[in-house]
């Protein structure tokens, strides 16, 4: 059986480009005992993939040059040699950038069955998948929000940030987002229900962004869910209240190697702040609790999300590069079938 895949053709020198990817057609290998063949219907594109393209020390090994790009997928079992799976099962997996994936079903976290009777299949790659769980773990477990507190999240219209704000509101907090452009800010406030949203593109320097944050969070900031780094982190840090909590999820502003200085790190001491970096796959014991709340929220219509969909595997590199530039709206997906 033929299948298309996208591999890492070369490592980026600075900014990633389309030349770093290569589309290939290959034969699907026969299954060994314990393996499952999945036809991927959907591919998830996420910012962390940019870091995996670099050969550098990180929480996960880099993608090897010539290897399939990593990524979450959702699809259907075609063939199975594992007793827990059978043809026709709907699953989410770490299937990578390819139409067909051969997976070792016994490997933890690689493959799981999902119920699409109340939650749409692509939502398992977004609000009820890794991005949603990332939001839940970072907010609920690390920031530990309390009613009446102010929670700030950047990339607020994205797959993670949008969920953070809604979860904060459900816990009685003031939710303040930062997003790029008036359309995204309108979505964050009007559809997702944030109390305020700052268009960071309209505030390019420290003083301007700080004044906008003062207006949106007049009582200061108690919790920061950080996805971007750079100027935004610097400004929000300057407005953190005593004993504030910062959860460091991503630093997309520096993924191409740009410096990200913090001008006043002394605030970490004087405000007695807690800053915690985290990787959601290292907290698997929290996933069932998170997925229960997220799934019930989506099924009940309380948890809102938006998807940007690219068509066909060949569109994945362009969609991914657009994601890194903020051109997507909400969760970036590729429809493969």
N, C-alpha and C positions, 0 to 999 in steps of 0.2 A: 504494500500500500504506500503510495507516495504522500509526502507531507512537506509543506514549506516551513522553514524556520529562519529566524534572524539571529546571526551570530555577531559577536564583537570582532570586528575586522582589525581594529587598531585602537590603541589607547589615546584619549584626547590629549592634545598639547594645549592646555588652557581650556577654552570653551569647546564643548562637544559639538560635532558636526555630523551631517548625514554620512560622510565618508568613514566614520568610525563603525558603521554597521554594514552587514552584507546579507542579502537574501539568498537562501539556498533551497534547493529541492532535494530531498533525501528519501530513501526507502525506510519504512518503519520496521524495526527489527522484531523478530519473533519474541514472544513473551517467555520469560523464565518463571519458575515456580514462585508464587508470591507477588508477581507483578500484575499491573492493570494497565490497559490501553484506554486512554481518554481522548475523545474528540473535543477540543476546546472551542466553546462558542464565544467566550469573552476573555479578553486579556486586560489585566489591570496595569496601568502605568503610574508610577509613583516616584517622588523625588529621590528616595534612597538609592534608586538604580544608578544615579549619576556617580555616587561615591563608589559603587561596586565596579565601575569602569576603570578606576584608578588603581595602580599597584602601590598601595600604601597601607600602613598599619591602621586597622579599623576593627570594628566589632565582628565583621564577617570577612571571609577571604574574597579577594577580587575575582571577577569573572575572568577566566583565562582567555587570552586571544585565540579566536577560532571556536570558542564554546558558545552555546546558546545563551542569550541574555536571560537573566533571572526575572521571574515575575509570577504573580498570582494569576490563576485562570479559573474559569467556571465552565463546566461542560457536562458531557454524558459519557458514561462507561460504554465502550464498544466491545471490549473483550476482557475477561478476568481470569486469572489463575490464583486468586486469593478468595478464601471462603466468605469474607465479609462483604464482598462486592460482586455485583452481577451486571450483565449488559442491561442498559437502560437506566441504571442509577444516575441520579443528578448529583454532581459533586463539585466541590471547590478544591483546588490543588495548587501546589507550587509547580506548575507545568511549564513555565518559561514562555519565551516569545516563539511559539510554534503552534501549528494547527493540530498536531497529534502528539501526545506525550505518553511515554512508557514510564510508569512510576512504581517504586517499591512500596506497596501499600502498607507494609508493616512498619515503615520508618515514621517516627512520631512527627506529627505536624505537616506531613506531605499531602495527605488526602483525607477528606471527610465528606460524608453524605449530607445533603441539605434538603430541606422541605420547601418547595416553591408554591405551596398551596396558599400561603398568606404573604410571603415575602418574595418579590421578583428575583430571579436568578442573579442578574447583575448587581443587585444590592448587597449580595454576599461578598462582593469585592470592594464595597464601599462602606455604607453606613452600618451594615451588619457583618462586616469583615474586618480585615486588618486595620484599615484607617479608623473605623468606628471604635474598635477595641483600643487602639492607640489613644484616641481622645479620652475614652473612659478611664483607662489606667492612669494616664498622665494627670487628669483632673481629679478623679475620685480618690485614687490611691496615693498620689504624691502631693498634689496641692491641698487636698482635703478641705474643700470649700465649706464655708459656714454661711448660713442665711444672713443677708445684709452685707456681705463682703463684695468687693469689686474684683472681677476676674477679667483680664485682658488676654486676647489671643490674636496673633497676627496670621496672615493667610486665612482670614476668617470666612471667606467664601469657598474655600477648598474642602476637600473630602474629610480632612481631620478637623480643621478649625471650625467649620460650620457645626459639627457635632459637639465640640467643646462648649460653645456658647449656649446651645440648647440644653445640654446637661447641666450647665451652671444655672440657667434660668429655672430649671425644674427643681433646683435646690435652694431657690430663694435668693440668688445672687444677682448683682448688676453685671451684665455682660457687655463688654466693650470690644469691638473688633477693629482690625485694620485690614483694608483690602485695597486693591488697585483700580481706581476709577469709580465714577458715580453710579454706574449700573450695578457693579458688584456691591457697593455700599448700600444701595437701595434694596437689593436682594437680602443682604445680611440683616437689615433692620425690618423690612416689611414682610418677608417670607419666613426668615429664621427666627425673628422675634428678639434680636439683640436690642439693648437699650440705646446703643450708639455705635456708629462705625466711622472711622477716620480714613479718608482717602489719602494714603501715604504719597501718592503721586502728586498731590497738591501741596505737599509739605516736604520739601527736599533737603532742608537743613535742620539742625538740632533745635534752634529757637522756635521755628515755625511748627515743627512736629510736637514739641513740648507744650506749646500754647494750645494746640488742638487737643492734646491728651488732657491737659488741665480742664478744658471745657467739657470733655466727655467723661472724665473721672475726677470730679471736683474733690472727692474725699480721698484721693490717692488710690494706689493699687495694692491689693492684698495678695493676688495670685496672678502669675504670668505663665501662659502656655506658649513657649517660644518655638517657632518653626523657621524663623528667618535669620536672626542674628543681625550684626552690623548696626546701622544707625538706629533701627527700631529698638533693638535690645538696649542700646546705650541710653536712649531717651526714657524707655519704660523703667529701666533700672533707677534712674534719677527720681522717679515718682513712686517708688515702692514704699509702702508703710513698714513700720517696725514689725519684725517677725513675719514678713512676707515670704511666700514660697514661689520659686521659679522652677518649672519643669522644662528641661531642655530636650526637645524632641527632634529638631532639625535646625540646620544653619544654612539654608539654601543660598543665602547671599554670598557665601564663600565657597560654593561647590566647585567653581572654576579656578580656585586658588587665590582669590582676592583676600587681602588682609582684613581682619575684623577687629580692630582695636576697641577696647573698652576704656573710656577716658577717665572714669572715676571708680575703679574697682574697690576703693576704700568703703564704698557704700555697702558692700557685702558684709563688712564688719560692723560699721556704725549702725546700720539698720537691722543687724542680726538676721540676715536673710539666709534662707535655705535654698540652695541650687542643686538640682538633681538631674543629671542626664539619665536617660533610660532607653532601652530597646525592648519593644513590646514582646518579642519572642522569648525573652528571658523571664516572663511573668505568666507562663501558661496556666498556672493555678488560678489566675484571675479571669481567664477567658470565659468560662461557663457563666459566671455571674454577669460579666459585661455583655455577652451575647444575649442573655435572657432579657436584660433591660432594653438593649438596642433592638432586638427582634420584636419585642412587644410594642416598642415605640413606633417602629415602621409599620407593623401590621395594623396598629390602631390609628395610624395617621397623625400621631403626635410628633414624630420625629421626621423633619423635612430634609430633603437632599436634592441635589441637581446633578445631572450627568452630561458630560460632553463625550460624544461618540464618534470615533473615526472608523471608517469602513475598510475592512480588509487588512491582512497582516502587513502588506507592503507599506501601509500608511503609518505604522507604528513609530518608526524613527522620527518622522516629521511631527507627529502628535506629541511624542516625548520631548523633543526640543522645544516645542511650543509650550508644554507644561512648565519647563524650566524658566520660561520667559513670562509665565503668568497668562498665557493666551487662552487657557481652558477656563471653563466656568463650572465649578464643582468638581466632581469626580471624573477623571479622564479614563475612558475605556476605549478598547478597540473591539469592534464586532467582527468575529472571524467567520461566521457562517450566515 
